[in-house]
Amino acid sequence: MLERVIRLRKGVNRFTQLADDSDEVPNLQGKTYSAFKLTQQEWSKLELIRDVLQEPANAQQTFSATREPTVWRTIPVLEYLQETWERMAGTSTFDVLSASVTSGLDNLAKWYRKTNDTDVYFICLGTCPILNSHILILTTLLLSCSPRP
């Protein structure tokens, strides 16, 4: 939704400029449409908010975009999201959202700690065929490169 509003920025601005004088648009009670006009700074902040919120949206998508079991992805996805948000919080570009990103990181940490309440995440991580095939390949490579007695 936010992405769409940003894409339609010119139309949104135009609407807030013209709606108050239009007979086709219902009047607001106690307000005008022009009161909702966003400044350049507010549009820039919306773009930053979109960028921050895109990360958990992408993370959620990794779970719903497949027909295979995905519980093994929980820990890696949470760690990736945490690293991404930490990078954002440490960047001057996102200073204006620093408190919000930090709050999101605190909430993320709470959910990450919840994975300690059960062994299922760790067990699934260890039994994931994709990860196991990578581990097997790496082990084979390491063994073939190590000196023999």
Solvent accessible surface area in square Angstrom, and as a share of the most:
residue,aa,sasa,rsa
1,M,190,0.85
2,L,44,0.22
3,E,61,0.27
4,R,163,0.60
5,V,44,0.25
6,I,19,0.10
7,R,176,0.64
8,L,106,0.53
9,R,57,0.21
10,K,178,0.75
11,G,45,0.43
12,V,46,0.27
13,N,31,0.16
14,R,141,0.51
15,F,93,0.39
16,T,8,0.05
17,Q,96,0.43
18,L,91,0.45
19,A,3,0.02
20,D,51,0.26
21,D,128,0.66
22,S,37,0.24
23,D,151,0.78
24,E,164,0.74
25,V,32,0.19
26,P,102,0.64
27,N,128,0.66
28,L,66,0.33
29,Q,181,0.80
30,G,86,0.83
31,K,123,0.52
32,T,68,0.39
33,Y,32,0.12
34,S,57,0.37
35,A,73,0.57
36,F,108,0.45
37,K,91,0.39
38,L,50,0.25
39,T,79,0.46
40,Q,120,0.53
41,Q,145,0.64
42,E,75,0.34
43,W,2,0.01
44,S,41,0.27
45,K,82,0.35
46,L,37,0.19
47,E,55,0.24
48,L,30,0.15
49,I,51,0.26
50,R,55,0.20
51,D,48,0.25
52,V,13,0.08
53,L,97,0.48
54,Q,80,0.36
55,E,32,0.14
56,P,38,0.24
57,A,51,0.40
58,N,71,0.36
59,A,15,0.12
60,Q,103,0.46
61,Q,99,0.44
62,T,52,0.30
63,F,68,0.28
64,S,66,0.43
65,A,72,0.56
66,T,41,0.24
67,R,243,0.89
68,E,113,0.51
69,P,112,0.70
70,T,22,0.13
71,V,51,0.30
72,W,44,0.16
73,R,53,0.19
74,T,21,0.12
75,I,29,0.15
76,P,53,0.33
77,V,20,0.12
78,L,28,0.14
79,E,70,0.31
80,Y,128,0.49
81,L,13,0.06
82,Q,64,0.28
83,E,90,0.40
84,T,11,0.06
85,W,25,0.09
86,E,81,0.36
87,R,142,0.52
88,M,23,0.10
89,A,27,0.21
90,G,71,0.68
91,T,55,0.32
92,S,89,0.58
93,T,77,0.45
94,F,22,0.09
95,D,90,0.47
96,V,85,0.49
97,L,12,0.06
98,S,40,0.26
99,A,85,0.66
100,S,73,0.47
101,V,3,0.01
102,T,65,0.38
103,S,69,0.44
104,G,18,0.17
105,L,27,0.14
106,D,90,0.47
107,N,77,0.40
108,L,15,0.08
109,A,39,0.30
110,K,85,0.36
111,W,133,0.47
112,Y,62,0.24
113,R,141,0.51
114,K,96,0.41
115,T,13,0.08
116,N,118,0.61
117,D,114,0.59
118,T,57,0.33
119,D,100,0.52
120,V,64,0.37
121,Y,52,0.20
122,F,151,0.63
123,I,97,0.49
124,C,29,0.18
125,L,47,0.23
126,G,47,0.45
127,T,87,0.51
128,C,4,0.02
129,P,103,0.65
130,I,85,0.43
131,L,54,0.27
132,N,60,0.31
133,S,52,0.34
134,H,99,0.44
135,I,102,0.52
136,L,121,0.60
137,I,100,0.51
138,L,108,0.54
139,T,59,0.35
140,T,77,0.45
141,L,97,0.48
142,L,128,0.64
143,L,112,0.56
144,S,71,0.46
145,C,104,0.62
146,S,50,0.32
147,P,129,0.81
148,R,188,0.69
149,P,183,1.15
